[in-house]
Amino acid sequence: MNKDYELVLLAAGHGRRMRASKNKILLPLLNKPLIEYPLNVFLKDDYCSHIILVVKEDEVELIHDLLRQEHMFSKKKITIAIGGMERQHSVYNGLQKLKNKTSGIVMIHDGARPFIEQTDIRQLYDEVQKIGAAILGVPAKDTIKAVYPDHTVKVTLPRSELWQIQTPQAFESSLVLQAHEKARTDHFLGTDDASLVERIEKEIRVIEGSYDNIKITTPEDMVAGEAILLHREQQSK
């Protein structure tokens, strides 16, 4: 039976590789702050009942001003949480704000991925209800090699088995909270939330997403992002 989900939307990154004077999620992408794109997608989703926006402590007022300016507070319940030193800590802080920690569903999404589409969210939403853990990804296009610290090749990995994992990642709320609590106890720092769930031996289903769902990390990604938006605008005409 379908039920609503909550969203933890991460917007507390430092974005050092962007070489910008402010948080990259506030940078303009075709004259709109980057964070507005994913926010608007989830605000339009009827199954998304609550958004937890995780931000840097010194940017709370900036985010409040943005939300008020765009009248986003009036569209859906948005709660602000304060980020931590690492992405994993920020997710944990966001999860503490969940309304339903025992029997709910939560999606976790990077605010720097502005091009997530409703069709992919719906696929995740359907799958997480069946299996309890589902993530987005795309098959790797390039050959991937494991490399030693001195930059010599260790081994070429089988490309047919490799996927580039994206967000959102969707979980039963109790499951991902359990995984985060264990990681904290073990002092384990993972690269994504699925890596924490893997450690408690829970099966995770990978749903094929879109290559457009890029993460804005460097100035070059902003150029690619503008191209994606312009292409979408042309397709919608």
ROSE-4610 file (N, C-alpha, C; in Angstrom, 1 decimal, always signed):
// ROSE-4610
residu = [M/M/M/N/N/N/K/K/K/D/D/D/Y/Y/Y/E/E/E/L/L/L/V/V/V/L/L/L/L/L/L/A/A/A/A/A/A/G/G/G/H/H/H/G/G/G/R/R/R/R/R/R/M/M/M/R/R/R/A/A/A/S/S/S/K/K/K/N/N/N/K/K/K/I/I/I/L/L/L/L/L/L/P/P/P/L/L/L/L/L/L/N/N/N/K/K/K/P/P/P/L/L/L/I/I/I/E/E/E/Y/Y/Y/P/P/P/L/L/L/N/N/N/V/V/V/F/F/F/L/L/L/K/K/K/D/D/D/D/D/D/Y/Y/Y/C/C/C/S/S/S/H/H/H/I/I/I/I/I/I/L/L/L/V/V/V/V/V/V/K/K/K/E/E/E/D/D/D/E/E/E/V/V/V/E/E/E/L/L/L/I/I/I/H/H/H/D/D/D/L/L/L/L/L/L/R/R/R/Q/Q/Q/E/E/E/H/H/H/M/M/M/F/F/F/S/S/S/K/K/K/K/K/K/K/K/K/I/I/I/T/T/T/I/I/I/A/A/A/I/I/I/G/G/G/G/G/G/M/M/M/E/E/E/R/R/R/Q/Q/Q/H/H/H/S/S/S/V/V/V/Y/Y/Y/N/N/N/G/G/G/L/L/L/Q/Q/Q/K/K/K/L/L/L/K/K/K/N/N/N/K/K/K/T/T/T/S/S/S/G/G/G/I/I/I/V/V/V/M/M/M/I/I/I/H/H/H/D/D/D/G/G/G/A/A/A/R/R/R/P/P/P/F/F/F/I/I/I/E/E/E/Q/Q/Q/T/T/T/D/D/D/I/I/I/R/R/R/Q/Q/Q/L/L/L/Y/Y/Y/D/D/D/E/E/E/V/V/V/Q/Q/Q/K/K/K/I/I/I/G/G/G/A/A/A/A/A/A/I/I/I/L/L/L/G/G/G/V/V/V/P/P/P/A/A/A/K/K/K/D/D/D/T/T/T/I/I/I/K/K/K/A/A/A/V/V/V/Y/Y/Y/P/P/P/D/D/D/H/H/H/T/T/T/V/V/V/K/K/K/V/V/V/T/T/T/L/L/L/P/P/P/R/R/R/S/S/S/E/E/E/L/L/L/W/W/W/Q/Q/Q/I/I/I/Q/Q/Q/T/T/T/P/P/P/Q/Q/Q/A/A/A/F/F/F/E/E/E/S/S/S/S/S/S/L/L/L/V/V/V/L/L/L/Q/Q/Q/A/A/A/H/H/H/E/E/E/K/K/K/A/A/A/R/R/R/T/T/T/D/D/D/H/H/H/F/F/F/L/L/L/G/G/G/T/T/T/D/D/D/D/D/D/A/A/A/S/S/S/L/L/L/V/V/V/E/E/E/R/R/R/I/I/I/E/E/E/K/K/K/E/E/E/I/I/I/R/R/R/V/V/V/I/I/I/E/E/E/G/G/G/S/S/S/Y/Y/Y/D/D/D/N/N/N/I/I/I/K/K/K/I/I/I/T/T/T/T/T/T/P/P/P/E/E/E/D/D/D/M/M/M/V/V/V/A/A/A/G/G/G/E/E/E/A/A/A/I/I/I/L/L/L/L/L/L/H/H/H/R/R/R/E/E/E/Q/Q/Q/Q/Q/Q/S/S/S/K/K/K]
num = [1/1/1/2/2/2/3/3/3/4/4/4/5/5/5/6/6/6/7/7/7/8/8/8/9/9/9/10/10/10/11/11/11/12/12/12/13/13/13/14/14/14/15/15/15/16/16/16/17/17/17/18/18/18/19/19/19/20/20/20/21/21/21/22/22/22/23/23/23/24/24/24/25/25/25/26/26/26/27/27/27/28/28/28/29/29/29/30/30/30/31/31/31/32/32/32/33/33/33/34/34/34/35/35/35/36/36/36/37/37/37/38/38/38/39/39/39/40/40/40/41/41/41/42/42/42/43/43/43/44/44/44/45/45/45/46/46/46/47/47/47/48/48/48/49/49/49/50/50/50/51/51/51/52/52/52/53/53/53/54/54/54/55/55/55/56/56/56/57/57/57/58/58/58/59/59/59/60/60/60/61/61/61/62/62/62/63/63/63/64/64/64/65/65/65/66/66/66/67/67/67/68/68/68/69/69/69/70/70/70/71/71/71/72/72/72/73/73/73/74/74/74/75/75/75/76/76/76/77/77/77/78/78/78/79/79/79/80/80/80/81/81/81/82/82/82/83/83/83/84/84/84/85/85/85/86/86/86/87/87/87/88/88/88/89/89/89/90/90/90/91/91/91/92/92/92/93/93/93/94/94/94/95/95/95/96/96/96/97/97/97/98/98/98/99/99/99/100/100/100/101/101/101/102/102/102/103/103/103/104/104/104/105/105/105/106/106/106/107/107/107/108/108/108/109/109/109/110/110/110/111/111/111/112/112/112/113/113/113/114/114/114/115/115/115/116/116/116/117/117/117/118/118/118/119/119/119/120/120/120/121/121/121/122/122/122/123/123/123/124/124/124/125/125/125/126/126/126/127/127/127/128/128/128/129/129/129/130/130/130/131/131/131/132/132/132/133/133/133/134/134/134/135/135/135/136/136/136/137/137/137/138/138/138/139/139/139/140/140/140/141/141/141/142/142/142/143/143/143/144/144/144/145/145/145/146/146/146/147/147/147/148/148/148/149/149/149/150/150/150/151/151/151/152/152/152/153/153/153/154/154/154/155/155/155/156/156/156/157/157/157/158/158/158/159/159/159/160/160/160/161/161/161/162/162/162/163/163/163/164/164/164/165/165/165/166/166/166/167/167/167/168/168/168/169/169/169/170/170/170/171/171/171/172/172/172/173/173/173/174/174/174/175/175/175/176/176/176/177/177/177/178/178/178/179/179/179/180/180/180/181/181/181/182/182/182/183/183/183/184/184/184/185/185/185/186/186/186/187/187/187/188/188/188/189/189/189/190/190/190/191/191/191/192/192/192/193/193/193/194/194/194/195/195/195/196/196/196/197/197/197/198/198/198/199/199/199/200/200/200/201/201/201/202/202/202/203/203/203/204/204/204/205/205/205/206/206/206/207/207/207/208/208/208/209/209/209/210/210/210/211/211/211/212/212/212/213/213/213/214/214/214/215/215/215/216/216/216/217/217/217/218/218/218/219/219/219/220/220/220/221/221/221/222/222/222/223/223/223/224/224/224/225/225/225/226/226/226/227/227/227/228/228/228/229/229/229/230/230/230/231/231/231/232/232/232/233/233/233/234/234/234/235/235/235/236/236/236/237/237/237]
x = [+0.9/+0.0/+0.9/+0.6/+1.4/+1.2/+2.3/+2.3/+3.3/+3.1/+4.0/+5.4/+6.3/+7.7/+8.1/+9.2/+9.8/+11.2/+11.6/+12.9/+13.9/+15.1/+16.3/+17.0/+17.0/+17.7/+18.9/+20.1/+21.4/+21.8/+22.0/+22.5/+23.5/+24.3/+25.3/+26.7/+26.9/+28.3/+29.1/+30.4/+31.4/+31.7/+31.7/+31.9/+33.3/+34.3/+35.6/+36.1/+35.7/+36.1/+35.4/+34.3/+33.6/+34.4/+35.3/+36.1/+35.2/+34.2/+33.2/+33.3/+32.8/+32.9/+31.7/+30.7/+29.6/+29.2/+28.3/+27.9/+27.3/+27.8/+27.4/+25.9/+25.2/+23.7/+23.0/+23.7/+23.1/+23.6/+24.5/+24.9/+23.8/+23.8/+22.7/+23.0/+22.0/+22.0/+20.9/+21.2/+20.2/+19.3/+20.0/+19.3/+18.4/+18.6/+17.8/+18.8/+18.8/+19.7/+19.6/+20.7/+20.8/+19.8/+19.7/+18.9/+17.4/+17.0/+15.6/+15.1/+16.0/+15.6/+15.2/+16.0/+15.5/+14.4/+14.4/+13.3/+12.0/+11.9/+10.7/+10.2/+11.1/+10.7/+10.0/+10.5/+9.9/+8.7/+8.7/+7.5/+6.3/+6.5/+5.4/+4.9/+5.7/+5.4/+4.4/+3.2/+2.1/+2.5/+3.4/+3.7/+4.8/+5.4/+6.4/+5.7/+5.7/+4.9/+5.6/+7.0/+7.8/+9.2/+9.7/+11.1/+11.9/+13.0/+14.0/+15.2/+15.4/+16.5/+17.7/+18.8/+20.0/+20.9/+21.2/+22.0/+23.1/+24.0/+25.1/+24.5/+25.0/+24.5/+24.5/+25.6/+25.7/+24.9/+24.2/+23.4/+21.9/+21.5/+20.1/+19.2/+19.7/+18.9/+18.8/+19.9/+19.9/+18.8/+18.8/+17.9/+16.5/+16.2/+14.9/+14.4/+15.3/+14.9/+14.5/+15.3/+15.1/+13.7/+13.4/+12.2/+11.0/+11.2/+10.1/+9.8/+10.9/+10.8/+10.1/+10.4/+9.7/+8.4/+8.0/+6.7/+6.7/+7.9/+8.0/+7.5/+7.5/+7.0/+5.5/+4.8/+3.4/+3.0/+3.9/+3.6/+3.6/+4.5/+4.7/+5.5/+5.4/+6.1/+7.6/+8.4/+9.8/+10.4/+11.3/+12.0/+13.5/+14.1/+15.5/+16.3/+17.4/+18.3/+19.7/+20.6/+21.9/+22.9/+23.7/+24.7/+25.8/+26.6/+27.7/+29.0/+30.1/+31.4/+31.5/+30.9/+30.9/+29.5/+29.3/+28.0/+27.2/+27.9/+27.2/+26.6/+27.4/+26.9/+25.7/+25.7/+24.6/+23.3/+23.5/+22.3/+21.8/+22.7/+22.2/+21.4/+21.9/+21.2/+19.8/+19.7/+18.5/+17.5/+18.0/+17.2/+16.6/+17.2/+16.7/+15.4/+15.2/+14.0/+12.8/+13.0/+11.9/+10.7/+9.5/+8.3/+7.9/+8.3/+8.0/+9.3/+9.9/+11.2/+11.0/+9.8/+9.7/+9.1/+8.1/+7.4/+7.3/+8.1/+8.1/+9.1/+9.0/+10.0/+10.7/+12.0/+12.7/+13.6/+13.6/+14.5/+15.6/+16.8/+18.0/+18.6/+18.6/+19.0/+20.0/+21.0/+22.0/+21.4/+21.5/+20.9/+21.7/+22.9/+23.7/+23.4/+22.4/+21.9/+20.5/+20.6/+19.4/+18.5/+18.9/+18.2/+17.4/+17.2/+16.4/+15.0/+14.5/+13.2/+12.1/+10.9/+9.8/+9.7/+9.9/+9.8/+10.8/+12.0/+13.0/+12.6/+12.1/+11.6/+10.5/+9.6/+8.4/+8.9/+9.9/+10.5/+11.1/+11.8/+12.4/+11.3/+10.3/+9.2/+8.5/+8.2/+7.6/+8.5/+9.8/+10.7/+11.0/+11.1/+11.5/+10.4/+9.1/+8.0/+8.0/+8.7/+8.7/+9.9/+11.1/+12.3/+12.9/+12.5/+13.0/+14.2/+14.9/+16.1/+16.3/+16.3/+16.5/+17.2/+18.2/+19.0/+19.0/+19.4/+19.5/+20.9/+21.1/+22.4/+22.4/+23.5/+23.6/+24.9/+24.8/+26.0/+27.2/+28.3/+29.6/+29.8/+30.2/+30.5/+32.0/+32.8/+34.2/+34.8/+36.0/+36.8/+37.3/+37.1/+37.5/+38.7/+39.7/+40.9/+41.1/+41.5/+42.0/+43.4/+43.9/+45.2/+45.9/+47.2/+48.0/+48.3/+48.7/+49.0/+50.1/+51.0/+52.0/+51.5/+50.1/+49.4/+49.7/+50.3/+50.4/+49.1/+48.8/+47.5/+47.6/+46.6/+46.5/+45.7/+44.5/+43.7/+42.6/+42.2/+41.0/+39.8/+38.8/+37.6/+36.6/+35.8/+34.8/+33.7/+33.7/+32.8/+31.3/+31.1/+29.7/+29.1/+29.9/+29.4/+29.4/+29.9/+30.1/+29.0/+28.5/+27.4/+27.9/+27.6/+27.8/+26.5/+26.7/+25.5/+25.2/+23.9/+23.4/+22.5/+21.9/+20.8/+19.6/+18.3/+18.0/+18.3/+18.4/+18.5/+17.3/+16.6/+15.3/+15.4/+14.9/+15.0/+13.8/+13.5/+12.6/+13.4/+12.7/+13.3/+14.0/+13.4/+14.0/+15.3/+15.3/+16.5/+17.7/+17.5/+18.6/+19.1/+18.1/+18.5/+19.4/+19.0/+19.8/+21.2/+21.3/+22.6/+23.5/+22.9/+23.6/+24.1/+23.2/+23.6/+24.8/+24.8/+25.9/+27.2/+27.1/+28.2/+28.8/+28.0/+28.5/+29.2/+28.6/+29.2/+30.6/+30.6/+31.9/+32.9/+32.5/+33.3/+33.6/+32.6/+32.7/+32.2/+33.0/+32.5/+32.4/+31.2/+30.9/+30.8/+30.8/+30.7/+29.3/+28.3/+26.9/+26.1/+24.8/+24.0/+23.8/+23.8/+23.7/+24.9/+26.1/+27.3/+27.1/+26.3/+26.1/+25.0/+24.0/+23.0/+23.6/+24.6/+25.3/+25.9/+26.4/+27.1/+26.2/+24.9/+24.0/+23.3/+23.9/+23.6/+22.1/+21.7/+20.4/+20.5/+19.6/+19.6/+19.1/+19.8/+19.5/+19.3/+18.3/+18.0/+18.4/+19.1/+19.6/+18.6/+18.1/+17.2/+18.0/+17.8/+18.6/+17.9/+18.8/+18.3/+18.7/+19.1/+19.4/+20.8/+21.5/+22.9/+22.8/+21.6/+21.4/+21.5/+21.3/+21.3/+22.7/+23.4/+24.8/+24.8/+25.9/+26.2/+27.0/+26.6/+27.4/+28.5/+29.7/+30.9/+31.9/+32.1/+33.2/+32.6/+33.3/+32.8/+32.4/+33.1/+32.7/+31.3/+31.0/+29.6/+28.5/+28.8/+27.8/+27.6/+28.6/+28.5/+27.6/+27.9/+27.1/+25.7/+25.5/+24.1/+23.3/+23.9/+23.2/+22.8/+23.7/+23.3/+22.2/+22.1/+21.0/+19.7/+19.7/+18.5/+18.0/+19.0/+18.6/+18.0/+18.6/+18.1/+16.7/+16.4/+15.1/+14.1/+14.5/+13.6/+13.3/+14.2/+14.0/+13.0/+13.2/+12.3/+10.9/+10.7/+9.4/+8.6/+9.2/+8.5/+7.7]
y = [-1.2/+0.0/+1.2/+2.2/+3.4/+4.3/+4.9/+5.8/+7.0/+8.0/+9.2/+8.9/+9.7/+9.7/+11.0/+11.1/+12.3/+12.4/+13.6/+13.9/+14.6/+14.1/+14.8/+15.4/+16.7/+17.4/+18.1/+17.7/+18.1/+19.4/+20.5/+21.7/+22.4/+21.6/+22.1/+21.9/+21.6/+21.3/+22.6/+22.3/+23.5/+23.8/+22.9/+23.1/+23.7/+23.2/+23.8/+23.7/+22.6/+22.4/+23.3/+24.0/+24.9/+26.3/+26.5/+27.7/+29.0/+28.9/+30.0/+30.6/+31.9/+32.6/+32.3/+31.5/+31.1/+29.7/+29.1/+27.7/+27.6/+26.5/+26.2/+26.1/+25.7/+25.5/+26.8/+27.9/+29.3/+29.9/+29.3/+29.9/+29.9/+30.9/+30.9/+30.0/+29.2/+28.4/+28.8/+29.5/+30.2/+31.1/+31.9/+33.0/+32.4/+31.2/+30.7/+29.9/+30.1/+29.4/+27.9/+27.3/+25.8/+25.0/+25.3/+24.5/+24.6/+25.6/+25.7/+24.6/+24.1/+23.0/+21.8/+21.1/+19.9/+20.2/+21.4/+21.7/+21.7/+22.3/+22.4/+21.1/+20.2/+18.8/+18.1/+18.1/+17.4/+18.1/+19.5/+20.2/+19.8/+19.5/+19.1/+17.7/+16.9/+15.5/+15.3/+14.8/+14.7/+13.7/+12.7/+11.7/+12.2/+13.3/+13.9/+14.8/+14.3/+14.9/+15.9/+15.8/+16.6/+16.7/+17.9/+18.2/+18.7/+18.0/+18.4/+19.0/+20.2/+20.9/+21.1/+20.4/+20.5/+21.6/+22.6/+23.7/+24.0/+24.9/+25.3/+26.3/+26.3/+27.1/+28.6/+29.0/+30.5/+30.9/+29.9/+30.2/+30.1/+29.8/+29.6/+30.8/+32.0/+33.1/+33.3/+33.1/+33.1/+32.1/+30.9/+29.9/+30.3/+30.8/+31.3/+32.3/+33.3/+34.4/+33.8/+32.9/+32.3/+31.6/+30.8/+30.1/+31.0/+32.1/+33.0/+33.8/+34.1/+34.9/+34.1/+32.7/+31.9/+31.3/+31.7/+31.2/+29.7/+29.1/+27.6/+27.1/+27.9/+27.5/+27.2/+27.9/+27.8/+26.5/+26.0/+24.8/+23.5/+23.4/+22.1/+22.3/+21.4/+21.5/+21.4/+22.4/+22.4/+22.6/+21.7/+21.9/+22.1/+23.0/+23.3/+22.4/+21.8/+21.1/+21.6/+21.6/+22.1/+21.0/+21.2/+20.2/+20.0/+18.9/+18.6/+18.7/+18.2/+18.4/+17.6/+16.4/+15.5/+15.3/+14.9/+14.6/+13.7/+12.6/+11.6/+12.2/+13.1/+13.8/+14.6/+15.3/+16.1/+15.3/+14.1/+13.2/+12.8/+12.4/+12.0/+13.1/+14.3/+15.4/+15.6/+15.4/+15.5/+14.4/+13.2/+12.1/+12.2/+13.0/+13.2/+14.1/+14.7/+15.6/+14.8/+13.6/+12.8/+12.8/+12.9/+12.8/+11.3/+10.4/+9.0/+8.2/+7.9/+7.2/+5.7/+5.2/+3.8/+3.0/+3.6/+2.9/+3.7/+4.8/+5.6/+5.3/+6.1/+6.0/+7.3/+7.3/+8.6/+8.5/+9.6/+9.7/+10.7/+10.4/+11.3/+11.8/+13.1/+13.6/+14.8/+14.8/+15.9/+17.1/+18.2/+19.5/+19.9/+19.4/+19.8/+18.9/+18.1/+17.3/+18.0/+19.0/+19.7/+19.1/+18.0/+17.6/+16.3/+15.9/+14.7/+14.9/+13.8/+13.8/+13.0/+13.5/+12.8/+11.3/+11.0/+9.5/+8.7/+9.2/+8.4/+8.3/+9.4/+9.5/+8.4/+8.4/+7.4/+6.0/+5.7/+4.3/+3.9/+4.9/+4.6/+4.4/+5.3/+5.2/+3.9/+3.4/+2.1/+0.9/+1.0/-0.1/-0.2/+1.0/+0.9/+0.3/+0.4/-0.2/-1.7/-2.2/-3.7/-4.3/-3.6/-4.2/-3.5/-2.2/-1.5/-0.6/-0.8/+0.0/+0.0/+1.2/+1.4/+2.6/+2.5/+3.7/+3.8/+5.0/+5.3/+5.2/+4.8/+4.7/+4.5/+4.6/+4.4/+3.6/+2.7/+1.9/+2.8/+2.3/+3.1/+3.0/+4.2/+4.3/+4.0/+4.5/+4.4/+3.1/+2.8/+1.7/+2.2/+1.4/+1.9/+1.0/+1.6/+0.9/+1.2/+0.2/+0.4/+0.8/+1.8/+2.4/+2.4/+2.1/+2.1/+3.6/+3.9/+5.3/+6.0/+5.2/+5.8/+5.9/+5.7/+6.0/+4.9/+3.7/+2.6/+1.8/+1.1/+0.4/-0.9/-1.1/-2.4/-3.4/-3.0/-4.0/-3.2/-3.7/-3.2/-3.9/-3.1/-3.7/-4.0/-5.1/-5.4/-4.4/-3.7/-2.6/-3.1/-4.3/-4.8/-4.8/-4.8/-4.9/-3.6/-2.5/-1.2/-0.2/+0.4/+1.4/+2.7/+3.8/+5.1/+5.4/+5.5/+5.6/+7.1/+7.4/+8.8/+8.9/+10.0/+10.2/+10.7/+10.5/+10.1/+8.6/+8.4/+7.0/+6.9/+5.8/+5.6/+4.4/+4.6/+3.6/+3.6/+2.5/+2.5/+3.3/+4.2/+5.2/+4.4/+3.4/+2.7/+2.0/+1.5/+0.8/+1.8/+2.9/+3.8/+4.5/+4.7/+5.1/+4.1/+2.8/+1.8/+1.7/+1.9/+1.8/+3.0/+4.2/+5.4/+5.2/+4.7/+4.5/+3.5/+2.5/+1.5/+2.1/+2.9/+3.6/+4.5/+5.2/+6.1/+5.3/+4.2/+3.4/+2.8/+2.4/+1.8/+2.9/+4.2/+5.2/+5.0/+4.6/+4.3/+5.4/+5.9/+7.0/+6.4/+6.4/+5.9/+7.0/+6.6/+7.6/+7.9/+7.0/+7.4/+6.6/+6.8/+6.2/+4.7/+4.3/+2.9/+2.1/+2.7/+2.0/+1.7/+2.5/+2.2/+1.1/+1.1/+0.0/-1.3/-1.3/-2.5/-3.2/-2.4/-2.9/-3.7/-3.5/-4.2/-5.3/-5.6/-6.7/-6.7/-5.5/-5.4/-5.3/-6.1/-6.0/-4.7/-4.2/-2.9/-3.0/-2.5/-2.6/-1.3/-1.5/-0.4/-0.2/+1.1/+1.5/+2.3/+2.0/+2.8/+4.1/+5.2/+6.5/+7.2/+8.5/+9.2/+9.8/+9.8/+10.4/+11.9/+12.5/+13.9/+14.3/+13.3/+13.5/+13.7/+14.7/+15.0/+15.7/+15.6/+16.4/+17.6/+18.8/+20.0/+20.1/+19.9/+19.9/+20.9/+21.1/+22.0/+23.0/+24.1/+25.1/+24.5/+23.4/+22.8/+22.1/+21.7/+21.1/+22.1/+23.4/+24.4/+24.6/+24.5/+24.6/+23.5/+22.3/+21.1/+21.2/+21.8/+22.0/+22.9/+24.0/+25.0/+24.3/+23.5/+22.8/+21.8/+21.1/+20.2/+21.0/+22.1/+22.9/+23.5/+24.0/+24.5/+23.5/+22.3/+21.2/+20.8/+20.8/+20.4/+21.5/+22.7/+23.8/+23.7/+23.3/+23.1/+21.9/+20.8/+19.7/+19.9/+20.9/+21.1/+22.1/+22.6/+23.6/+22.8]
z = [+0.0/+0.0/+0.0/-0.9/-1.0/+0.3/+0.7/+1.8/+1.5/+2.2/+2.0/+2.4/+1.9/+2.3/+2.8/+3.6/+4.0/+3.2/+3.1/+2.3/+3.2/+3.2/+3.7/+2.5/+2.4/+1.3/+1.8/+1.3/+1.8/+1.1/+1.9/+1.3/+2.2/+2.9/+3.9/+3.4/+2.2/+1.7/+1.6/+1.6/+1.5/+0.1/-0.8/-2.2/-2.6/-1.9/-2.2/-3.6/-4.3/-5.6/-6.6/-6.1/-7.0/-7.1/-6.2/-6.1/-6.1/-5.4/-5.3/-3.9/-3.8/-2.5/-1.6/-2.1/-1.3/-1.6/-0.8/-0.9/-2.4/-3.0/-4.4/-4.6/-3.6/-3.8/-3.9/-3.5/-3.7/-5.0/-5.7/-7.0/-8.0/-8.9/-9.9/-11.1/-11.4/-12.6/-13.5/-14.6/-15.4/-14.6/-13.7/-13.0/-11.8/-11.4/-10.3/-9.4/-8.1/-7.2/-7.4/-7.4/-7.7/-6.9/-5.6/-4.7/-5.0/-5.7/-6.1/-7.0/-7.8/-8.8/-8.1/-7.3/-6.6/-5.6/-5.0/-4.1/-4.8/-5.9/-6.7/-7.1/-7.5/-8.0/-6.8/-5.6/-4.5/-4.0/-4.0/-3.6/-4.4/-5.7/-6.6/-6.5/-5.7/-5.6/-4.4/-4.7/-3.7/-2.6/-3.0/-2.0/-1.0/-1.3/-0.4/+0.7/+1.9/+2.9/+3.8/+3.8/+4.7/+4.1/+4.0/+3.6/+4.7/+4.9/+5.9/+5.2/+5.2/+4.5/+5.4/+5.1/+6.0/+5.5/+6.3/+5.8/+6.8/+6.4/+7.2/+8.3/+9.5/+10.5/+10.2/+9.5/+9.2/+8.0/+7.4/+6.2/+6.4/+7.7/+8.0/+7.5/+7.8/+7.5/+6.0/+5.3/+3.8/+3.2/+3.8/+3.3/+3.6/+4.8/+5.2/+4.3/+3.9/+3.0/+1.7/+1.2/-0.1/-0.1/+0.9/+1.0/+1.1/+1.8/+2.0/+0.6/+0.0/-1.3/-2.3/-2.4/-3.4/-2.8/-1.7/-1.1/-0.9/-0.6/-0.5/+0.8/+1.8/+3.1/+3.1/+2.2/+2.1/+1.3/+0.5/-0.3/+0.4/+1.3/+2.0/+3.3/+4.2/+5.5/+5.2/+5.6/+5.4/+6.8/+7.2/+8.5/+8.2/+8.9/+8.8/+9.8/+9.4/+10.2/+10.0/+10.9/+10.8/+10.4/+9.4/+8.9/+9.9/+9.6/+10.4/+9.6/+10.1/+9.5/+8.2/+8.2/+7.0/+6.5/+5.3/+4.7/+5.6/+6.0/+6.8/+8.1/+8.7/+9.9/+9.6/+8.4/+8.0/+7.8/+7.2/+7.0/+8.4/+9.3/+10.6/+11.3/+11.2/+11.8/+11.2/+9.9/+9.2/+9.6/+9.7/+10.1/+11.5/+12.3/+13.7/+13.6/+12.5/+12.4/+11.7/+11.4/+10.8/+11.7/+11.1/+11.9/+12.2/+11.3/+11.5/+11.4/+12.5/+12.6/+12.6/+12.8/+13.1/+11.9/+11.2/+10.1/+8.8/+8.7/+7.5/+6.5/+5.4/+4.3/+4.2/+4.0/+3.8/+2.5/+1.8/+0.7/+1.1/+0.7/+1.0/-0.4/-0.5/-1.8/-1.7/-2.6/-2.6/-3.2/-2.5/-3.1/-4.3/-4.5/-5.6/-6.9/-6.8/-7.9/-8.4/-9.2/-9.5/-10.6/-11.2/-12.4/-12.2/-10.9/-10.6/-11.3/-11.8/-12.5/-11.7/-11.9/-11.1/-11.5/-12.7/-13.1/-12.2/-12.0/-11.2/-9.7/-9.2/-7.8/-7.7/-8.6/-8.6/-8.6/-9.4/-9.5/-8.1/-7.5/-6.2/-5.1/-5.2/-4.3/-4.3/-5.5/-5.7/-5.2/-5.5/-5.2/-3.7/-3.0/-1.6/-0.7/-1.2/-0.5/-0.6/-1.6/-1.8/-1.0/-1.0/-0.6/+0.6/+0.9/+2.0/+1.8/+0.6/+0.3/-1.2/-1.8/-3.2/-3.5/-4.5/-4.8/-6.3/-6.8/-8.2/-8.7/-9.9/-10.5/-12.0/-12.6/-14.1/-14.3/-15.3/-15.7/-16.0/-15.6/-15.9/-17.4/-17.9/-19.4/-19.6/-18.7/-18.9/-18.3/-18.7/-18.1/-16.7/-15.7/-14.3/-13.9/-13.4/-12.9/-11.5/-10.7/-9.3/-9.4/-8.7/-8.9/-7.5/-7.5/-6.3/-5.9/-4.7/-4.3/-5.2/-5.8/-6.7/-8.1/-8.3/-9.6/-10.6/-10.2/-11.1/-11.0/-12.1/-12.2/-11.4/-10.6/-9.8/-10.6/-11.0/-11.8/-12.5/-13.6/-14.4/-13.9/-13.4/-12.9/-14.0/-13.8/-14.9/-15.0/-16.1/-16.3/-16.3/-16.7/-16.7/-15.3/-14.3/-12.9/-12.2/-12.9/-12.2/-12.6/-11.5/-11.7/-10.9/-11.5/-10.8/-10.0/-8.7/-7.8/-7.6/-7.6/-7.5/-6.2/-6.1/-5.2/-6.0/-5.5/-4.1/-3.8/-2.5/-2.0/-1.1/-1.2/-0.4/+0.5/+1.7/+2.7/+3.6/+4.3/+5.4/+6.5/+7.1/+8.0/+9.2/+9.7/+10.8/+10.4/+9.2/+8.6/+8.5/+7.9/+7.7/+9.0/+9.9/+11.3/+12.0/+11.9/+12.5/+11.9/+10.5/+9.9/+10.3/+10.4/+10.9/+12.3/+13.2/+14.6/+14.7/+13.9/+13.9/+13.4/+12.4/+11.8/+12.9/+13.6/+14.7/+15.8/+16.2/+17.2/+16.7/+15.5/+14.9/+14.4/+14.5/+13.9/+12.5/+11.7/+10.3/+9.5/+8.5/+7.6/+6.2/+5.7/+4.4/+3.3/+2.1/+1.0/+0.6/+1.0/+0.8/+1.9/+1.9/+2.9/+2.7/+1.4/+1.0/+1.6/+1.6/+2.1/+3.6/+4.3/+5.8/+5.9/+5.0/+5.0/+4.6/+3.7/+3.3/+4.5/+5.5/+6.6/+7.6/+7.5/+8.3/+7.5/+6.3/+5.5/+5.0/+4.6/+4.0/+2.5/+1.8/+0.4/-0.1/-1.1/-1.7/-3.2/-3.7/-5.2/-5.9/-7.0/-7.8/-8.9/-9.0/-10.1/-11.1/-12.4/-13.4/-13.5/-13.3/-13.4/-14.8/-14.7/-15.9/-15.8/-16.9/-16.9/-16.7/-16.9/-16.6/-15.1/-14.3/-12.8/-12.2/-12.8/-12.4/-11.0/-10.4/-9.2/-9.5/-9.2/-9.5/-8.4/-8.9/-8.0/-8.4/-9.7/-10.2/-11.1/-11.5/-12.4/-13.8/-14.2/-15.4/-15.4/-14.2/-14.0/-14.2/-13.9/-14.1/-15.6/-16.4/-17.8/-18.3/-17.9/-18.3/-17.8/-16.6/-16.1/-16.9/-17.3/-18.2/-19.5/-20.0/-21.3/-21.1/-20.0/-19.7/-19.6/-18.9/-18.7/-20.1/-20.9/-22.2/-23.1/-23.0/-23.8/-23.4/-22.1/-21.6/-22.0/-22.0/-22.4/-23.9/-24.7/-26.2/-26.4/-25.6/-25.7/-25.3/-24.4/-23.9/-24.8/-25.8/-26.7/-27.7]
